C-alpha cells in the first residue's frame, strides 16, 4: 500500500494596503470637494458682497444742478421784461465723493479702488453703474411752473469724470410766472425762491433705481432793500420823547427788517433832520442786517434852536420815510 503524498502549497501573504486604499482615496476626495466648496463659497460671497456694494454705490451717486444764482437772476429779470421764458439747465451725475470738478482728477472712487485690488488678487470684474432718463420740475415761490420728463440712452458713469445732461425747460403759463416773481420779490426784499427737484434713472446690471435730487436758489431780481418797521424820538435815557430843551441831545430810534430768506446786506441809512420844514443836518449810519432778522439803529441829533423837529429816512437814494410822516419833537 502506497503512502499518501502530502503536497505543500505555500500561502500567499496578505497585503494590507490593498484593503485600506479605498477609505484613504474616499477621504482624499471628500477633502478635495470640501476645499472646492469652500473656495466656491468664498468667491460667491465675495461677488455677492461686491455686487451689493456696487448697488449701494449706485444709489448714492451724486446729481449736481448746474444753474448759478446769477443766471437765474438774469433769466427772471428777462422774463419780467418780456424775454423768452425758456431756460436751458444742466445736471451732472458723478461720484458720491465729488464736490467740484477738481476732485474728479485727484480722487479715485471706491469701486475703482476695489477694481485695482481685485486685479491684484483675482480676476474679479467690478460692475460700473449707468444712468439714463431724467425727470425735472421747477417751482417758483412754491408753485410748479415746469415739469419735464426726458429720455436719454444709457451711459456708464466714468471713474474719473462727469456725465452732463442739458435740459430745456419750457414755461407754458408765462403770465403766472411773472406774477409769482413780482409777488415773491415784493414780499422778500427783491428775492425770489426757485426750487428744482427731479430724479435720474440709474442702472446696475438687471437692477435699477431712481436717484432723487433737489436744490433751492434765491436769486435777486431787484435791488435789495430793508423794510421800514417803526421810528420815534427818544431822550438820553432811552424813553420816548415828545419835547426837549434847547441844547439837549435827542435821538432818532429806527427799526428795520430784512425780509430776505438768504441774503443779508450792509449799507448806509441816512437820517435827514428838519426844523420847521427846513433841512438843518444829516446823519448817516451803516445798517448791517442778517436775512430774516430785525435791527435797531440810533441817530444822535443835537437840538440847538427852538422849533418843531422832524426827519426823513433815505436808503440808497430812496425815501423810506418822508418828513411828513415822521413824529415831531418840540424844542423850547
C-alpha contacts under 8 A as a table, 3 or more apart, distances in Angstrom:
res1	aa1	res2	aa2	distance
15	X	18	X	5.99
15	X	19	X	7.70
16	X	19	X	5.67
16	X	20	X	6.54
17	X	20	X	5.15
17	X	21	X	6.02
18	X	21	X	5.63
19	X	22	X	6.91
20	X	23	X	5.98
20	X	24	X	6.60
21	X	24	X	5.24
21	X	25	X	6.14
22	X	25	X	5.24
22	X	26	X	6.20
23	X	26	X	5.08
23	X	27	X	6.24
24	X	27	X	5.23
24	X	28	X	6.33
25	X	28	X	5.09
25	X	29	X	6.20
26	X	29	X	5.11
26	X	30	X	6.13
27	X	30	X	5.12
27	X	31	X	6.05
28	X	31	X	5.09
28	X	32	X	6.13
29	X	32	X	5.07
29	X	33	X	6.13
30	X	33	X	5.05
30	X	34	X	6.12
31	X	34	X	5.07
31	X	35	X	6.27
32	X	35	X	5.10
32	X	36	X	6.23
33	X	36	X	4.98
33	X	37	X	6.04
34	X	37	X	5.05
34	X	38	X	6.02
35	X	38	X	5.05
35	X	39	X	6.09
36	X	39	X	5.13
36	X	40	X	6.03
37	X	40	X	4.99
37	X	41	X	5.97
38	X	41	X	5.04
38	X	42	X	6.10
39	X	42	X	5.07
39	X	43	X	6.15
40	X	43	X	5.12
40	X	44	X	5.97
41	X	44	X	5.09
41	X	45	X	5.93
42	X	45	X	5.16
42	X	46	X	5.94
43	X	46	X	4.94
43	X	47	X	6.05
44	X	47	X	5.12
44	X	48	X	5.98
45	X	48	X	4.97
45	X	49	X	5.97
46	X	49	X	5.14
46	X	50	X	6.06
47	X	50	X	4.95
47	X	51	X	6.02
47	X	124	X	7.80
48	X	51	X	5.06
48	X	52	X	6.13
49	X	52	X	5.09
49	X	53	X	6.06
50	X	53	X	5.09
50	X	54	X	6.06
50	X	126	X	7.43
51	X	54	X	5.05
51	X	55	X	6.12
51	X	127	X	7.39
52	X	55	X	5.03
52	X	56	X	6.15
53	X	56	X	5.08
53	X	57	X	6.06
54	X	57	X	4.96
54	X	58	X	6.06
54	X	111	X	6.98
54	X	126	X	7.87
54	X	127	X	6.76
54	X	128	X	7.59
54	X	129	X	7.68
54	X	204	X	7.97
55	X	58	X	4.96
55	X	59	X	6.35
55	X	129	X	7.99
55	X	204	X	6.65
56	X	59	X	5.17
56	X	60	X	6.50
57	X	60	X	5.13
57	X	61	X	6.45
57	X	96	X	7.80
58	X	61	X	5.42
58	X	129	X	5.87
58	X	202	X	7.00
58	X	203	X	7.71
58	X	204	X	7.32
59	X	202	X	7.61
59	X	209	X	6.89
59	X	210	X	7.72
59	X	211	X	6.42
60	X	95	X	7.90
60	X	96	X	6.00
60	X	211	X	7.57
61	X	93	X	6.90
61	X	94	X	6.03
61	X	95	X	5.17
61	X	96	X	5.05
61	X	211	X	7.37
62	X	93	X	5.76
62	X	94	X	5.30
62	X	95	X	5.67
62	X	96	X	5.09
62	X	98	X	7.72
63	X	91	X	6.61
63	X	92	X	5.52
63	X	93	X	4.57
63	X	94	X	6.43
63	X	211	X	7.75
63	X	213	X	6.23
64	X	91	X	5.41
64	X	92	X	4.88
64	X	93	X	6.41
64	X	94	X	7.87
64	X	213	X	7.85
65	X	89	X	7.79
65	X	90	X	6.20
65	X	91	X	4.59
65	X	92	X	6.55
65	X	215	X	7.09
66	X	89	X	6.47
66	X	90	X	4.89
66	X	91	X	5.39
66	X	92	X	7.09
67	X	71	X	6.54
67	X	72	X	7.07
67	X	89	X	6.03
67	X	90	X	6.76
68	X	71	X	5.27
68	X	72	X	6.50
69	X	72	X	5.11
69	X	73	X	6.18
69	X	217	X	6.33
69	X	218	X	6.95
69	X	219	X	5.29
70	X	73	X	4.99
70	X	74	X	6.27
70	X	219	X	6.76
71	X	74	X	5.17
71	X	75	X	6.09
72	X	75	X	4.91
72	X	76	X	6.07
72	X	219	X	6.16
73	X	76	X	5.32
73	X	77	X	6.11
73	X	219	X	5.03
73	X	220	X	5.75
73	X	221	X	5.51
74	X	77	X	5.19
74	X	78	X	6.04
74	X	221	X	7.68
75	X	78	X	5.09
75	X	79	X	6.27
75	X	85	X	7.81
75	X	87	X	7.49
76	X	79	X	5.00
76	X	80	X	6.28
76	X	181	X	7.39
76	X	221	X	6.71
77	X	80	X	5.09
77	X	81	X	6.31
77	X	221	X	5.82
78	X	81	X	5.00
78	X	82	X	6.23
78	X	83	X	4.97
78	X	84	X	7.39
78	X	85	X	7.97
79	X	82	X	5.12
79	X	83	X	5.00
79	X	84	X	6.37
79	X	85	X	5.64
79	X	178	X	6.82
80	X	83	X	7.39
80	X	178	X	5.89
80	X	181	X	7.98
85	X	170	X	6.95
85	X	171	X	5.91
85	X	174	X	6.70
86	X	168	X	6.88
86	X	169	X	5.55
86	X	170	X	4.78
86	X	171	X	6.06
87	X	168	X	5.73
87	X	169	X	5.08
87	X	170	X	6.81
88	X	166	X	6.81
88	X	167	X	5.67
88	X	168	X	4.39
88	X	169	X	6.09
89	X	166	X	5.81
89	X	167	X	5.34
89	X	168	X	6.35
89	X	169	X	7.41
90	X	164	X	6.85
90	X	165	X	5.52
90	X	166	X	4.41
90	X	167	X	6.01
91	X	164	X	5.91
91	X	165	X	5.30
91	X	166	X	6.61
92	X	162	X	6.40
92	X	163	X	5.51
92	X	164	X	4.64
92	X	165	X	6.35
93	X	157	X	7.46
93	X	162	X	6.07
93	X	163	X	5.17
93	X	164	X	6.63
94	X	98	X	6.69
94	X	157	X	6.77
94	X	158	X	7.98
94	X	161	X	7.16
94	X	162	X	5.22
94	X	163	X	6.58
95	X	98	X	5.45
95	X	109	X	7.00
95	X	157	X	7.99
95	X	159	X	7.99
97	X	109	X	7.39
98	X	101	X	7.32
98	X	103	X	5.76
98	X	104	X	6.37
99	X	103	X	6.91
100	X	103	X	5.91
100	X	104	X	7.44
101	X	104	X	5.42
101	X	105	X	7.73
102	X	105	X	6.12
102	X	106	X	6.79
103	X	106	X	4.92
103	X	107	X	5.62
104	X	107	X	6.10
104	X	108	X	7.93
104	X	160	X	5.21
104	X	161	X	5.60
104	X	162	X	7.79
105	X	108	X	7.82
105	X	160	X	5.93
105	X	161	X	7.51
107	X	160	X	7.96
108	X	112	X	6.34
108	X	113	X	6.63
108	X	159	X	7.29
108	X	160	X	7.20
109	X	112	X	5.31
109	X	113	X	6.45
109	X	159	X	6.47
109	X	160	X	7.82
110	X	113	X	5.09
110	X	114	X	6.28
111	X	114	X	4.88
111	X	115	X	6.13
111	X	126	X	7.01
112	X	115	X	4.92
112	X	116	X	6.35
112	X	126	X	7.96
112	X	159	X	6.56
113	X	116	X	5.12
113	X	117	X	6.29
114	X	117	X	5.05
114	X	118	X	5.95
114	X	126	X	7.45
115	X	118	X	4.99
115	X	119	X	6.14
115	X	124	X	7.58
115	X	125	X	7.11
115	X	126	X	5.72
116	X	119	X	5.25
116	X	120	X	6.39
117	X	120	X	5.16
117	X	121	X	6.29
118	X	121	X	5.14
118	X	122	X	5.42
118	X	123	X	6.30
118	X	124	X	5.55
118	X	125	X	7.69
119	X	122	X	5.54
119	X	123	X	5.49
119	X	124	X	6.70
120	X	123	X	7.99
127	X	204	X	7.25
127	X	205	X	7.74
128	X	156	X	6.50
128	X	157	X	6.91
128	X	204	X	7.09
129	X	156	X	5.75
129	X	157	X	6.00
129	X	202	X	6.93
129	X	203	X	5.76
129	X	204	X	4.99
129	X	205	X	7.93
130	X	154	X	5.96
130	X	155	X	5.11
130	X	156	X	3.97
130	X	157	X	5.57
130	X	202	X	5.65
130	X	203	X	5.04
130	X	204	X	6.48
131	X	154	X	5.43
131	X	155	X	5.51
131	X	156	X	6.43
131	X	157	X	7.10
131	X	200	X	6.92
131	X	201	X	5.62
131	X	202	X	4.28
131	X	203	X	5.94
132	X	151	X	6.82
132	X	152	X	4.91
132	X	153	X	5.33
132	X	154	X	4.51
132	X	155	X	6.42
132	X	200	X	6.89
132	X	201	X	5.50
132	X	202	X	6.46
132	X	203	X	7.93
133	X	149	X	7.69
133	X	150	X	5.92
133	X	151	X	4.48
133	X	152	X	4.97
133	X	153	X	7.36
133	X	154	X	7.99
133	X	200	X	5.80
133	X	201	X	5.27
134	X	149	X	6.00
134	X	150	X	5.37
134	X	151	X	6.45
134	X	152	X	7.41
134	X	198	X	7.35
134	X	199	X	5.93
134	X	200	X	4.60
134	X	201	X	6.52
135	X	147	X	7.74
135	X	148	X	5.79
135	X	149	X	4.33
135	X	150	X	6.23
135	X	198	X	5.14
135	X	199	X	5.37
135	X	200	X	6.52
136	X	147	X	5.91
136	X	148	X	5.25
136	X	149	X	6.40
136	X	196	X	7.02
136	X	197	X	5.82
136	X	198	X	4.18
136	X	199	X	6.74
137	X	144	X	7.00
137	X	145	X	7.74
137	X	146	X	5.47
137	X	147	X	4.38
137	X	148	X	6.30
137	X	196	X	5.73
137	X	197	X	5.32
137	X	198	X	5.92
138	X	144	X	5.79
138	X	145	X	5.90
138	X	146	X	5.04
138	X	147	X	6.57
138	X	194	X	7.20
138	X	195	X	5.84
138	X	196	X	4.60
138	X	197	X	6.59
139	X	142	X	5.48
139	X	143	X	5.06
139	X	144	X	4.18
139	X	145	X	5.67
139	X	146	X	7.14
139	X	194	X	5.71
139	X	195	X	4.98
139	X	196	X	6.26
140	X	143	X	5.38
140	X	144	X	6.43
140	X	145	X	6.78
140	X	177	X	7.48
140	X	180	X	6.68
140	X	181	X	7.34
140	X	192	X	7.39
140	X	193	X	5.78
140	X	194	X	4.69
140	X	195	X	6.46
141	X	180	X	6.57
141	X	181	X	7.71
141	X	184	X	6.47
141	X	192	X	6.72
141	X	193	X	5.05
141	X	194	X	6.41
141	X	195	X	7.99
142	X	193	X	7.62
142	X	194	X	7.91
142	X	195	X	7.63
144	X	147	X	7.56
145	X	171	X	6.34
145	X	172	X	7.68
145	X	173	X	7.39
145	X	177	X	6.88
146	X	169	X	6.60
146	X	170	X	6.63
146	X	171	X	5.72
146	X	172	X	7.67
147	X	169	X	7.85
148	X	169	X	7.02
157	X	161	X	7.67
157	X	162	X	6.99
157	X	163	X	6.54
158	X	161	X	5.32
158	X	162	X	6.61
158	X	163	X	7.72
171	X	174	X	6.19
173	X	176	X	5.50
173	X	177	X	6.52
174	X	177	X	5.03
174	X	178	X	6.29
175	X	178	X	5.15
175	X	179	X	6.27
176	X	179	X	5.07
176	X	180	X	6.22
177	X	180	X	5.16
177	X	181	X	6.26
178	X	181	X	5.13
178	X	182	X	6.17
179	X	182	X	5.12
179	X	183	X	6.13
180	X	183	X	5.26
180	X	184	X	5.99
181	X	184	X	5.19
181	X	185	X	6.04
181	X	192	X	6.30
182	X	185	X	5.30
182	X	186	X	6.13
183	X	186	X	5.16
183	X	187	X	6.13
184	X	187	X	5.23
184	X	188	X	6.02
184	X	190	X	7.40
184	X	191	X	6.63
184	X	192	X	5.18
184	X	193	X	7.33
185	X	188	X	5.32
185	X	189	X	5.77
185	X	190	X	3.95
185	X	191	X	4.92
185	X	192	X	5.49
185	X	220	X	7.71
185	X	221	X	6.89
185	X	222	X	7.04
186	X	189	X	5.96
186	X	190	X	6.09
187	X	190	X	7.65
187	X	259	X	7.08
188	X	191	X	5.32
188	X	192	X	7.22
188	X	258	X	7.87
188	X	259	X	4.70
188	X	260	X	4.63
188	X	261	X	7.12
189	X	222	X	7.70
189	X	223	X	7.86
189	X	224	X	5.40
189	X	225	X	5.66
189	X	226	X	6.55
189	X	227	X	7.58
189	X	258	X	7.12
189	X	259	X	5.70
189	X	260	X	5.51
190	X	220	X	5.40
190	X	221	X	5.57
190	X	222	X	4.49
190	X	223	X	6.12
190	X	224	X	5.35
190	X	225	X	7.50
190	X	260	X	7.59
191	X	218	X	5.99
191	X	219	X	5.77
191	X	220	X	4.46
191	X	221	X	6.32
191	X	222	X	7.26
191	X	224	X	7.54
191	X	260	X	6.06
191	X	261	X	7.70
192	X	218	X	5.34
192	X	219	X	5.71
192	X	220	X	6.34
192	X	221	X	7.19
193	X	216	X	7.06
193	X	217	X	6.05
193	X	218	X	4.72
193	X	219	X	7.02
194	X	216	X	5.75
194	X	217	X	5.27
194	X	218	X	6.13
194	X	219	X	7.64
195	X	214	X	7.33
195	X	215	X	5.82
195	X	216	X	4.22
195	X	217	X	6.26
196	X	214	X	5.65
196	X	215	X	5.46
196	X	216	X	6.32
197	X	212	X	7.57
197	X	213	X	5.76
197	X	214	X	4.26
197	X	215	X	6.57
198	X	212	X	5.77
198	X	213	X	5.51
198	X	214	X	6.49
199	X	210	X	5.93
199	X	211	X	5.10
199	X	212	X	4.07
199	X	213	X	5.74
200	X	210	X	5.49
200	X	211	X	5.00
200	X	212	X	6.53
201	X	208	X	7.04
201	X	209	X	5.92
201	X	210	X	4.57
201	X	211	X	6.25
202	X	208	X	5.48
202	X	209	X	5.35
202	X	210	X	5.96
202	X	211	X	6.79
203	X	206	X	7.32
203	X	207	X	5.86
203	X	208	X	4.27
203	X	209	X	6.60
204	X	207	X	5.18
204	X	208	X	6.02
205	X	208	X	7.93
218	X	261	X	7.83
218	X	262	X	6.91
220	X	223	X	7.23
220	X	224	X	7.31
224	X	265	X	7.77
225	X	258	X	7.54
225	X	315	X	7.85
226	X	256	X	6.20
226	X	257	X	5.57
226	X	258	X	4.92
226	X	259	X	7.06
227	X	256	X	5.62
227	X	257	X	5.00
227	X	258	X	6.22
227	X	259	X	7.14
228	X	255	X	6.67
228	X	256	X	4.88
228	X	257	X	6.50
228	X	320	X	6.78
228	X	321	X	7.80
229	X	254	X	7.76
229	X	255	X	5.36
229	X	256	X	5.22
229	X	257	X	6.55
230	X	254	X	5.98
230	X	255	X	5.29
230	X	256	X	7.29
231	X	252	X	6.90
231	X	253	X	5.34
231	X	254	X	4.28
231	X	255	X	6.13
231	X	326	X	7.78
232	X	240	X	6.99
232	X	241	X	7.95
232	X	252	X	5.78
232	X	253	X	5.40
232	X	254	X	6.85
232	X	326	X	7.74
232	X	327	X	6.35
233	X	240	X	5.89
233	X	241	X	5.37
233	X	242	X	6.91
233	X	250	X	6.97
233	X	251	X	5.71
233	X	252	X	4.80
233	X	253	X	6.22
233	X	327	X	7.23
233	X	328	X	7.82
233	X	329	X	6.94
234	X	237	X	7.84
234	X	238	X	5.58
234	X	239	X	5.41
234	X	240	X	4.33
234	X	241	X	4.71
234	X	242	X	7.96
234	X	250	X	6.20
234	X	251	X	5.10
234	X	252	X	6.21
234	X	253	X	6.66
235	X	238	X	5.34
235	X	239	X	5.64
235	X	240	X	6.32
235	X	241	X	5.55
235	X	249	X	7.45
235	X	250	X	5.40
235	X	251	X	6.19
236	X	239	X	7.55
236	X	249	X	6.98
236	X	250	X	6.64
236	X	251	X	7.29
241	X	244	X	7.49
241	X	329	X	7.27
242	X	328	X	6.89
242	X	329	X	5.03
242	X	330	X	6.38
243	X	329	X	5.18
243	X	330	X	4.50
243	X	331	X	5.67
243	X	332	X	7.79
244	X	248	X	6.59
244	X	250	X	7.53
244	X	329	X	7.18
244	X	330	X	6.28
244	X	331	X	4.83
244	X	332	X	6.63
245	X	248	X	5.61
245	X	303	X	7.83
245	X	306	X	7.87
245	X	331	X	5.34
245	X	332	X	5.21
246	X	303	X	5.91
246	X	304	X	5.19
246	X	305	X	5.65
246	X	306	X	6.08
246	X	331	X	6.03
246	X	332	X	5.90
247	X	302	X	7.02
247	X	303	X	5.73
247	X	304	X	4.82
247	X	305	X	7.47
248	X	302	X	6.43
248	X	303	X	5.92
248	X	304	X	7.30
249	X	300	X	6.93
249	X	301	X	5.91
249	X	302	X	4.59
249	X	303	X	6.07
250	X	300	X	6.14
250	X	301	X	5.20
250	X	302	X	6.11
250	X	303	X	6.89
251	X	298	X	6.42
251	X	299	X	5.48
251	X	300	X	4.64
251	X	301	X	5.62
252	X	298	X	5.66
252	X	299	X	5.03
252	X	300	X	6.58
252	X	301	X	7.29
253	X	296	X	7.07
253	X	297	X	5.97
253	X	298	X	4.69
253	X	299	X	6.60
254	X	296	X	5.64
254	X	297	X	5.19
254	X	298	X	6.29
255	X	294	X	7.00
255	X	295	X	5.71
255	X	296	X	4.51
255	X	297	X	6.42
256	X	294	X	5.61
256	X	295	X	5.42
256	X	296	X	6.52
257	X	289	X	7.75
257	X	292	X	7.36
257	X	293	X	5.90
257	X	294	X	4.25
257	X	295	X	6.40
258	X	264	X	7.44
258	X	289	X	6.50
258	X	290	X	6.82
258	X	291	X	5.65
258	X	292	X	5.36
258	X	293	X	5.59
258	X	294	X	6.27
259	X	291	X	6.66
259	X	292	X	5.19
259	X	293	X	7.31
260	X	263	X	5.81
260	X	264	X	7.35
260	X	291	X	5.31
260	X	292	X	5.78
261	X	291	X	5.44
261	X	292	X	5.64
262	X	291	X	5.40
262	X	292	X	7.69
263	X	290	X	7.28
263	X	291	X	5.41
264	X	288	X	7.67
264	X	289	X	5.81
264	X	290	X	4.41
264	X	291	X	4.70
265	X	288	X	5.83
265	X	289	X	5.67
265	X	290	X	6.67
265	X	291	X	7.93
266	X	286	X	6.75
266	X	287	X	5.57
266	X	288	X	4.09
266	X	289	X	6.36
267	X	286	X	5.49
267	X	287	X	5.51
267	X	288	X	6.55
268	X	284	X	6.36
268	X	285	X	5.45
268	X	286	X	4.33
268	X	287	X	5.81
268	X	315	X	6.78
268	X	316	X	7.44
269	X	284	X	5.62
269	X	285	X	5.46
269	X	286	X	6.23
269	X	287	X	6.48
269	X	313	X	7.00
269	X	314	X	6.00
269	X	315	X	5.06
269	X	316	X	7.55
270	X	282	X	6.74
270	X	283	X	5.70
270	X	284	X	4.23
270	X	285	X	6.48
270	X	313	X	5.76
270	X	314	X	5.08
270	X	315	X	6.47
271	X	282	X	5.60
271	X	283	X	5.14
271	X	284	X	6.12
271	X	299	X	7.29
271	X	311	X	6.44
271	X	312	X	5.76
271	X	313	X	4.81
271	X	314	X	6.47
272	X	279	X	6.97
272	X	280	X	7.98
272	X	281	X	6.13
272	X	282	X	4.46
272	X	283	X	6.56
272	X	311	X	5.32
272	X	312	X	5.06
272	X	313	X	6.35
272	X	314	X	7.57
273	X	279	X	5.78
273	X	280	X	5.82
273	X	281	X	5.20
273	X	282	X	5.79
273	X	283	X	7.89
273	X	301	X	7.76
273	X	309	X	7.15
273	X	310	X	6.05
273	X	311	X	4.46
273	X	312	X	6.74
274	X	277	X	5.46
274	X	278	X	4.99
274	X	279	X	4.15
274	X	280	X	5.41
274	X	281	X	7.13
274	X	309	X	5.59
274	X	310	X	5.17
274	X	311	X	5.57
274	X	323	X	7.78
275	X	278	X	5.23
275	X	279	X	6.37
275	X	280	X	6.46
275	X	307	X	6.16
275	X	308	X	5.55
275	X	309	X	4.43
275	X	310	X	6.39
276	X	307	X	6.17
276	X	308	X	5.30
276	X	309	X	6.28
276	X	310	X	7.80
277	X	309	X	7.86
277	X	310	X	7.58
283	X	299	X	6.67
283	X	300	X	7.70
283	X	301	X	7.92
284	X	299	X	7.82
285	X	297	X	7.87
285	X	299	X	7.53
287	X	295	X	7.97
287	X	297	X	7.28
289	X	293	X	6.81
289	X	294	X	7.02
289	X	295	X	6.36
290	X	293	X	5.72
290	X	294	X	7.90
303	X	306	X	7.60
303	X	331	X	7.26
305	X	331	X	7.24
305	X	332	X	7.85
306	X	330	X	7.55
306	X	331	X	4.76
306	X	332	X	4.92
307	X	330	X	6.01
307	X	331	X	5.31
307	X	332	X	6.83
308	X	328	X	6.26
308	X	329	X	5.61
308	X	330	X	4.68
308	X	331	X	6.23
309	X	328	X	5.58
309	X	329	X	5.01
309	X	330	X	6.43
309	X	331	X	7.49
310	X	323	X	6.04
310	X	324	X	7.99
310	X	326	X	6.02
310	X	327	X	6.32
310	X	328	X	5.16
310	X	329	X	6.61
311	X	322	X	7.45
311	X	323	X	5.03
311	X	326	X	6.06
311	X	327	X	7.98
312	X	319	X	7.28
312	X	320	X	7.64
312	X	321	X	5.42
312	X	322	X	4.87
312	X	323	X	4.53
312	X	326	X	6.88
313	X	319	X	5.99
313	X	320	X	5.36
313	X	321	X	4.99
313	X	322	X	6.73
313	X	323	X	7.98
314	X	317	X	5.94
314	X	318	X	5.47
314	X	319	X	4.55
314	X	320	X	5.50
314	X	321	X	7.16
315	X	318	X	5.22
315	X	319	X	6.38
315	X	320	X	6.34
319	X	322	X	6.29
321	X	325	X	6.72
321	X	326	X	7.02
322	X	325	X	5.51
322	X	326	X	6.60
323	X	326	X	5.17
